[in-house]
Amino acid sequence: MSISISITNLLQHLLFVFLVVIAPIWDYSYTSRLKRNPSPAGKLRVYKTLCSWLWTSAVIAVLVVGWRPLFTINPAPAEIPWLQIAWVRSVIVALLVLFAAVLFLPFAIVAWKKLTHRPRKYGSAEALKSLSYFFPATWTERRWWAFLCLTAGICEEILFRGFLLHYLHVFPWGLNLTLALLVAAVIFGLNHLYGGVGGVIGSTVAGLLLGLLFLLTGSLLLPMILHAALDLRMLVILRPPDTAAAPA
């Protein structure tokens, strides 16, 4: 029994080191290479590799910690007292509602323009040209991007909200829940180095909001849905390939 517990603990430590050190370095390395030599094949290779390590890591996290401790959280009021203050809670809820509205706005705009038969201008896509080496362009890339978004929504929430909060707050660090929430958000941000400093800051803020949603709802379900929507909206923001051409 002690050997089994030791192996489980070791795997948790290794997974933590992977998320904090190896994954961000790998992220910076592969995106730098892709940016220098962008190609459809290279982009697909990145998507597939991301899906592979995310699913592998998430499965390991579930096996060593358990599904329930990762997917649910029920902190005592004393563990995070500021969240019990009425006006603070109201402000956080308002921020989360605004966050969700911003995420789903592109989908609503596209749906409205289709219903009213209005042309789309793809104006917001112009601001993302600097990341064109990473974002999907062909139909094949868009299909893989959709799968990657669903993978990120599920697996990154398991890893960066469920696992990291458990590892930092429960075992073995025992940090207070507020500090654990902040540290987990920063680690999440560092795993998005492809977006540069702005991308890291934006991902850190998103990670913090998703962590707060996890604490408020007690479940990873809504964070998973919002996370997937956050990434999937690129498919409606970016101009698709010529619809007259056959999908790749």
PLY file of the C-alpha trace (Angstrom):
ply
format ascii 1.0
element vertex 248
property float x
property float y
property float z
element edge 247
property int vertex1
property int vertex2
end_header
0.00 0.00 0.00
2.78 2.46 0.91
4.55 1.71 -2.38
1.34 2.44 -4.28
0.87 5.73 -2.41
4.50 6.70 -3.07
4.10 6.08 -6.80
0.88 8.11 -6.86
2.56 10.99 -5.04
5.58 10.83 -7.35
3.33 11.02 -10.41
1.62 14.10 -8.99
5.00 15.79 -8.44
6.14 14.88 -11.95
2.91 16.16 -13.49
3.29 19.44 -11.59
6.88 19.86 -12.85
5.71 19.09 -16.38
3.00 21.77 -16.26
5.23 24.39 -14.65
8.53 23.83 -16.49
8.45 21.43 -19.42
5.16 22.39 -21.09
5.87 26.18 -21.21
9.40 25.61 -22.57
8.05 23.20 -25.17
5.30 25.69 -26.03
7.84 28.45 -26.64
10.09 26.12 -28.64
7.51 24.67 -31.02
5.73 27.97 -31.63
9.05 29.68 -32.38
9.91 27.01 -34.94
6.45 27.17 -36.47
6.61 30.96 -36.65
9.97 30.84 -38.46
8.83 28.15 -40.88
5.02 28.19 -41.05
3.40 25.40 -43.02
0.10 23.51 -42.98
1.92 20.28 -42.11
3.76 21.94 -39.22
0.56 23.50 -37.92
-1.28 20.17 -37.94
1.68 18.53 -36.21
1.43 21.11 -33.44
-2.33 20.59 -33.06
-1.94 16.81 -32.87
0.93 17.03 -30.40
-1.03 19.40 -28.17
-4.02 17.05 -28.17
-1.77 14.10 -27.35
-0.05 15.59 -24.32
-3.22 17.22 -23.00
-5.21 13.98 -23.04
-2.28 11.96 -21.66
-1.70 14.43 -18.82
-5.40 14.69 -17.98
-5.77 10.92 -17.82
-2.74 10.68 -15.53
-4.21 13.40 -13.28
-7.53 11.56 -13.01
-5.79 8.25 -12.29
-3.54 9.59 -9.52
-5.97 12.01 -7.86
-9.41 10.70 -8.76
-12.22 12.15 -10.83
-14.29 13.68 -8.01
-11.47 15.69 -6.33
-10.55 17.14 -9.74
-14.03 17.78 -11.12
-15.66 19.18 -7.97
-14.68 21.57 -5.21
-16.51 22.59 -2.05
-14.33 24.96 -0.04
-15.31 25.88 3.51
-16.13 29.58 3.99
-13.01 29.98 6.14
-10.81 28.79 3.25
-11.74 31.72 1.05
-13.50 34.32 3.26
-13.42 37.21 0.77
-15.65 35.23 -1.59
-18.34 35.22 1.12
-18.59 39.04 1.13
-21.80 39.94 -0.69
-20.51 42.85 -2.79
-17.31 40.99 -3.75
-19.34 38.00 -4.82
-21.66 40.25 -6.83
-18.74 41.91 -8.63
-17.21 38.52 -9.48
-20.52 37.21 -10.79
-20.91 40.34 -12.92
-17.39 39.91 -14.32
-18.09 36.27 -15.13
-21.35 37.17 -16.89
-19.50 39.82 -18.90
-16.73 37.32 -19.70
-19.28 34.78 -20.95
-21.10 37.45 -22.98
-17.87 38.49 -24.71
-17.06 34.85 -25.50
-20.42 34.10 -27.06
-20.85 37.45 -28.83
-19.06 36.34 -32.06
-21.34 33.28 -32.27
-24.41 35.47 -31.79
-23.25 37.97 -34.43
-22.63 35.21 -36.99
-26.01 33.62 -36.27
-27.77 36.99 -36.62
-26.06 37.81 -39.92
-26.97 34.41 -41.31
-30.61 34.88 -40.29
-30.71 38.36 -41.84
-28.60 37.36 -44.87
-26.01 40.03 -44.19
-22.38 39.70 -45.37
-19.61 39.18 -42.85
-16.64 41.55 -42.92
-14.18 39.59 -40.71
-12.84 42.90 -39.42
-11.68 41.46 -36.09
-9.63 38.84 -37.93
-7.26 41.58 -39.11
-6.01 42.07 -35.56
-5.01 38.40 -35.40
-2.77 38.34 -38.47
0.37 38.19 -36.31
-0.83 34.77 -35.09
-1.79 33.44 -38.52
1.09 30.96 -38.33
-0.75 29.24 -35.46
-4.45 29.72 -36.21
-6.30 27.42 -38.67
-6.64 28.35 -42.33
-7.59 25.23 -44.33
-10.62 23.04 -43.75
-8.44 20.26 -42.35
-6.81 22.69 -39.94
-10.20 23.99 -38.86
-11.43 20.47 -38.11
-8.34 19.74 -36.05
-8.66 23.13 -34.36
-12.22 22.26 -33.30
-10.99 19.00 -31.77
-8.11 20.87 -30.10
-10.56 23.39 -28.63
-12.73 20.65 -27.14
-9.58 18.93 -25.86
-8.37 22.16 -24.24
-11.78 22.84 -22.72
-11.85 19.45 -21.04
-8.20 18.65 -20.35
-6.83 22.08 -19.47
-9.62 22.58 -16.94
-8.83 19.20 -15.39
-5.12 20.09 -15.28
-4.98 23.82 -14.51
-8.07 24.15 -12.36
-8.80 20.69 -10.94
-5.31 19.23 -10.56
-3.32 22.39 -9.76
-5.77 23.66 -7.16
-5.77 20.22 -5.53
-1.98 19.93 -5.68
-1.33 23.45 -4.40
-4.10 23.66 -1.80
-4.65 20.08 -0.61
-1.48 18.07 -1.34
1.40 18.55 -0.87
1.87 22.32 -0.60
-1.13 23.24 1.54
-1.29 26.82 0.24
-4.33 28.86 1.15
-6.96 28.67 -1.57
-6.57 32.29 -2.70
-2.83 31.91 -3.30
-3.36 28.52 -4.96
-5.90 30.13 -7.31
-3.46 32.88 -8.28
-0.51 30.52 -8.77
-2.60 28.15 -10.91
-3.74 31.09 -13.09
-0.15 32.25 -13.63
0.96 28.73 -14.57
-1.94 28.56 -17.02
-0.83 31.87 -18.54
2.75 30.68 -18.96
1.47 27.71 -20.94
0.28 30.14 -23.64
3.57 31.71 -24.59
2.71 31.62 -28.31
0.64 34.78 -27.75
3.60 36.75 -26.38
3.40 38.88 -23.23
-0.15 39.97 -24.06
-1.20 36.36 -24.58
0.30 35.28 -21.26
-1.43 38.11 -19.39
-4.75 37.47 -21.14
-4.57 33.74 -20.45
-3.69 34.40 -16.80
-6.76 36.61 -16.41
-8.93 34.03 -18.19
-7.50 31.31 -15.95
-8.32 33.37 -12.87
-11.91 33.92 -14.03
-12.37 30.24 -14.86
-10.94 29.35 -11.44
-13.41 31.69 -9.75
-16.24 30.11 -11.74
-15.03 26.70 -10.52
-15.15 27.91 -6.91
-18.59 29.50 -7.28
-20.27 26.57 -9.04
-18.31 23.77 -7.35
-17.96 21.98 -10.70
-15.66 22.07 -13.72
-18.58 21.76 -16.13
-19.18 25.48 -16.78
-15.44 26.32 -16.88
-15.02 23.56 -19.48
-17.85 24.96 -21.63
-16.56 28.55 -21.45
-12.98 27.45 -22.09
-13.96 25.51 -25.20
-16.07 28.46 -26.43
-13.13 30.82 -25.85
-11.02 28.85 -28.33
-13.78 27.79 -30.73
-14.75 31.41 -31.41
-11.67 31.64 -33.62
-13.58 29.55 -36.15
-16.20 32.28 -36.51
-13.78 35.21 -36.23
-11.31 33.96 -38.85
-12.25 33.93 -42.51
-12.89 30.34 -43.66
-11.41 28.93 -46.88
-13.29 29.53 -50.12
-16.62 27.81 -49.57
-16.76 26.99 -53.25
-13.67 24.83 -52.89
-13.97 21.27 -51.65
-12.86 20.78 -48.03
-9.33 19.43 -47.69
0 1
1 2
2 3
3 4
4 5
5 6
6 7
7 8
8 9
9 10
10 11
11 12
12 13
13 14
14 15
15 16
16 17
17 18
18 19
19 20
20 21
21 22
22 23
23 24
24 25
25 26
26 27
27 28
28 29
29 30
30 31
31 32
32 33
33 34
34 35
35 36
36 37
37 38
38 39
39 40
40 41
41 42
42 43
43 44
44 45
45 46
46 47
47 48
48 49
49 50
50 51
51 52
52 53
53 54
54 55
55 56
56 57
57 58
58 59
59 60
60 61
61 62
62 63
63 64
64 65
65 66
66 67
67 68
68 69
69 70
70 71
71 72
72 73
73 74
74 75
75 76
76 77
77 78
78 79
79 80
80 81
81 82
82 83
83 84
84 85
85 86
86 87
87 88
88 89
89 90
90 91
91 92
92 93
93 94
94 95
95 96
96 97
97 98
98 99
99 100
100 101
101 102
102 103
103 104
104 105
105 106
106 107
107 108
108 109
109 110
110 111
111 112
112 113
113 114
114 115
115 116
116 117
117 118
118 119
119 120
120 121
121 122
122 123
123 124
124 125
125 126
126 127
127 128
128 129
129 130
130 131
131 132
132 133
133 134
134 135
135 136
136 137
137 138
138 139
139 140
140 141
141 142
142 143
143 144
144 145
145 146
146 147
147 148
148 149
149 150
150 151
151 152
152 153
153 154
154 155
155 156
156 157
157 158
158 159
159 160
160 161
161 162
162 163
163 164
164 165
165 166
166 167
167 168
168 169
169 170
170 171
171 172
172 173
173 174
174 175
175 176
176 177
177 178
178 179
179 180
180 181
181 182
182 183
183 184
184 185
185 186
186 187
187 188
188 189
189 190
190 191
191 192
192 193
193 194
194 195
195 196
196 197
197 198
198 199
199 200
200 201
201 202
202 203
203 204
204 205
205 206
206 207
207 208
208 209
209 210
210 211
211 212
212 213
213 214
214 215
215 216
216 217
217 218
218 219
219 220
220 221
221 222
222 223
223 224
224 225
225 226
226 227
227 228
228 229
229 230
230 231
231 232
232 233
233 234
234 235
235 236
236 237
237 238
238 239
239 240
240 241
241 242
242 243
243 244
244 245
245 246
246 247
